[in-house]
C-alpha cells in the first residue's frame, strides 16, 4: 500500500494594516452640577419588636403575640404592612432575639406563647 501523503501549502500570512487613528477631538466642558437640596430625614418608624417592647412595658403583664399585635395597632405604634400572619412573624422575631442576644434580650418567655419584658 503506497499512500501518497498530501501536504497542504502553508497559508499565506497577511499583515494587518495599521488601524486608522481618530482625529483628536476637543472635550466639551462638563456641565456644572447643581448640588441637590438635602431633604429632611423621615422619622424612623418603629419595628414590630420595638413596638412590642413598648406595649409590654405599658401593660406590665405577659401577653401573647396576637394580643400584642392588636394593642400595637390600637395605639398606633405599628401596623402590619399587609401580611396575613403578623403575630407569627412577631413570635419568631421575639424568639430569635432571645436566642441570639441571650441575657441581653429585651423579652423573656414566661409560659407557652406568652412573653414579658425583661425586668
C-alpha positions as a LaTeX table, in Angstrom:
\begin{tabular}{lrrr}
\hline
Residue & $x$ (\AA) & $y$ (\AA) & $z$ (\AA) \\
\hline
Unk1 & 0.00 & 0.00 & 0.00 \\
Unk2 & 1.58 & 3.04 & $-1.26$ \\
Unk3 & $-0.28$ & 6.01 & 0.00 \\
Unk4 & 0.83 & 9.38 & $-1.01$ \\
Unk5 & 0.85 & 11.85 & 1.77 \\
Unk6 & $-0.56$ & 15.12 & 0.74 \\
Unk7 & 0.56 & 18.23 & 2.44 \\
Unk8 & $-1.25$ & 21.47 & 2.37 \\
Unk9 & 0.74 & 24.50 & 1.47 \\
Unk10 & 1.11 & 26.82 & 4.41 \\
Unk11 & $-1.41$ & 29.61 & 4.32 \\
Unk12 & $-0.06$ & 32.92 & 3.25 \\
Unk13 & 0.34 & 35.23 & 6.21 \\
Unk14 & $-1.40$ & 38.50 & 5.91 \\
Unk15 & $-0.30$ & 41.55 & 7.76 \\
Unk16 & $-2.88$ & 43.65 & 9.43 \\
Unk17 & $-2.93$ & 47.17 & 8.25 \\
Unk18 & $-2.34$ & 49.86 & 10.82 \\
Unk19 & $-5.55$ & 51.00 & 12.42 \\
Unk20 & $-6.67$ & 54.39 & 11.39 \\
Unk21 & $-6.43$ & 56.77 & 14.29 \\
Unk22 & $-9.27$ & 59.08 & 15.03 \\
Unk23 & $-8.50$ & 62.76 & 14.90 \\
Unk24 & $-8.22$ & 64.29 & 18.35 \\
Unk25 & $-11.46$ & 65.94 & 19.31 \\
Unk26 & $-11.77$ & 68.70 & 21.81 \\
Unk27 & $-13.51$ & 67.70 & 25.02 \\
Unk28 & $-16.54$ & 69.67 & 25.92 \\
Unk29 & $-16.54$ & 71.15 & 29.41 \\
Unk30 & $-18.71$ & 69.11 & 31.74 \\
Unk31 & $-21.95$ & 70.76 & 32.65 \\
Unk32 & $-21.85$ & 72.16 & 36.12 \\
Unk33 & $-23.82$ & 70.00 & 38.54 \\
Unk34 & $-26.06$ & 71.75 & 40.96 \\
Unk35 & $-25.92$ & 70.37 & 44.50 \\
Unk36 & $-29.15$ & 68.65 & 45.46 \\
Unk37 & $-31.12$ & 70.17 & 48.25 \\
Unk38 & $-30.92$ & 67.92 & 51.29 \\
Unk39 & $-34.26$ & 66.52 & 52.30 \\
Unk40 & $-35.22$ & 66.31 & 55.91 \\
Unk41 & $-34.86$ & 62.72 & 57.09 \\
Unk42 & $-38.16$ & 60.99 & 57.67 \\
Unk43 & $-38.80$ & 59.92 & 61.22 \\
Unk44 & $-37.92$ & 56.26 & 61.52 \\
Unk45 & $-40.91$ & 54.02 & 62.08 \\
Unk46 & $-40.51$ & 51.61 & 64.98 \\
Unk47 & $-40.16$ & 47.95 & 64.14 \\
Unk48 & $-42.64$ & 45.37 & 65.37 \\
Unk49 & $-40.16$ & 44.33 & 68.06 \\
Unk50 & $-39.74$ & 47.90 & 69.28 \\
Unk51 & $-43.50$ & 48.42 & 69.35 \\
Unk52 & $-44.00$ & 45.10 & 71.17 \\
Unk53 & $-41.46$ & 46.11 & 73.81 \\
Unk54 & $-43.25$ & 49.43 & 74.24 \\
Unk55 & $-46.65$ & 47.74 & 74.63 \\
Unk56 & $-45.32$ & 45.17 & 77.09 \\
Unk57 & $-43.72$ & 47.95 & 79.10 \\
Unk58 & $-47.00$ & 49.84 & 79.32 \\
Unk59 & $-49.13$ & 46.81 & 80.17 \\
Unk60 & $-46.67$ & 45.27 & 82.60 \\
Unk61 & $-48.11$ & 41.76 & 82.23 \\
Unk62 & $-47.21$ & 38.87 & 79.90 \\
Unk63 & $-49.08$ & 38.85 & 76.59 \\
Unk64 & $-49.31$ & 36.56 & 73.62 \\
Unk65 & $-48.41$ & 37.81 & 70.17 \\
Unk66 & $-51.96$ & 38.26 & 68.91 \\
Unk67 & $-52.76$ & 40.49 & 71.88 \\
Unk68 & $-49.57$ & 42.47 & 71.26 \\
Unk69 & $-50.40$ & 42.99 & 67.58 \\
Unk70 & $-53.91$ & 44.21 & 68.46 \\
Unk71 & $-52.57$ & 46.58 & 71.14 \\
Unk72 & $-49.87$ & 47.95 & 68.82 \\
Unk73 & $-52.44$ & 48.64 & 66.11 \\
Unk74 & $-54.93$ & 50.20 & 68.56 \\
Unk75 & $-52.31$ & 52.56 & 69.99 \\
Unk76 & $-50.88$ & 53.37 & 66.54 \\
Unk77 & $-47.34$ & 52.15 & 67.29 \\
Unk78 & $-47.15$ & 49.67 & 64.42 \\
Unk79 & $-49.47$ & 48.21 & 61.82 \\
Unk80 & $-48.91$ & 45.22 & 59.63 \\
Unk81 & $-47.80$ & 46.16 & 56.11 \\
Unk82 & $-50.31$ & 43.68 & 54.71 \\
Unk83 & $-49.06$ & 40.31 & 55.89 \\
Unk84 & $-51.61$ & 37.66 & 56.79 \\
Unk85 & $-49.88$ & 36.39 & 59.93 \\
Unk86 & $-48.13$ & 39.28 & 61.68 \\
Unk87 & $-48.50$ & 37.51 & 65.02 \\
Unk88 & $-46.44$ & 34.55 & 63.75 \\
Unk89 & $-43.77$ & 36.92 & 62.42 \\
Unk90 & $-43.63$ & 38.74 & 65.74 \\
Unk91 & $-43.43$ & 35.44 & 67.63 \\
Unk92 & $-40.48$ & 34.23 & 65.58 \\
Unk93 & $-38.74$ & 37.62 & 65.84 \\
Unk94 & $-39.05$ & 37.62 & 69.63 \\
Unk95 & $-37.74$ & 34.05 & 69.84 \\
Unk96 & $-34.86$ & 34.96 & 67.52 \\
Unk97 & $-33.91$ & 37.90 & 69.72 \\
Unk98 & $-34.00$ & 35.69 & 72.83 \\
Unk99 & $-31.82$ & 33.05 & 71.17 \\
Unk100 & $-29.33$ & 35.44 & 69.60 \\
Unk101 & $-28.92$ & 38.01 & 72.37 \\
Unk102 & $-29.39$ & 35.63 & 75.28 \\
Unk103 & $-29.16$ & 37.59 & 78.54 \\
Unk104 & $-29.21$ & 40.92 & 76.68 \\
Unk105 & $-32.62$ & 40.26 & 75.08 \\
Unk106 & $-35.45$ & 42.64 & 75.90 \\
Unk107 & $-38.00$ & 39.83 & 76.19 \\
Unk108 & $-38.42$ & 36.77 & 78.35 \\
Unk109 & $-40.73$ & 33.83 & 77.68 \\
Unk110 & $-43.00$ & 33.40 & 80.70 \\
Unk111 & $-45.11$ & 30.50 & 79.57 \\
Unk112 & $-46.18$ & 28.80 & 76.37 \\
Unk113 & $-46.91$ & 31.53 & 73.82 \\
Unk114 & $-46.58$ & 34.43 & 76.26 \\
Unk115 & $-43.78$ & 36.94 & 76.57 \\
Unk116 & $-42.97$ & 39.69 & 79.03 \\
Unk117 & $-40.44$ & 42.48 & 79.17 \\
Unk118 & $-37.26$ & 41.55 & 80.98 \\
Unk119 & $-37.09$ & 43.15 & 84.38 \\
\hline
\end{tabular}
